[in-house]
Amino acid sequence: MEVSAPPHAWKPLLTTALAEVAGNVPGAVVLVWDELPLLLQKLAKSGAGGDVAELLDTLRAVRQTHPSVRMIY
């Protein structure tokens, strides 16, 4: 998959990429997000609390839309 989008367009890129993986991999897809709590903490401290909520909402929506996707934080 080729990606060419501005940096602020992360949400559609993330959801499209995970949908592609979920649709093309038989069985479960397990994503391990190393240091995600640290990233969320740094975003929140930098005043980007809205981005934290949006990222978590997006990850939740992906899990609900694609039951084969599992995530470890």
DAURFEN-V55509 format. One line per field, one symbol per residue. ss: DSSP state (A for helix, B for strand, O for the rest). phi: phi as a letter, one per 40 degrees, with the letter a starting at -180 (. if undefined). A space follows every 50 residues. Layout:
ss=???
phi=???
This chain:
ss=OOOOOOOOOAAAAAAAAAAAAAAAOOOOBBBBOOOAAAAAAAAAAOOOAA AAAAAAAAAAAAAAAOOOBBBBO
phi=.cbaacdccccccccccccccccbbcgcbbbbccgddcdcccccccgbcc cccccccccccccccbcccbbbb
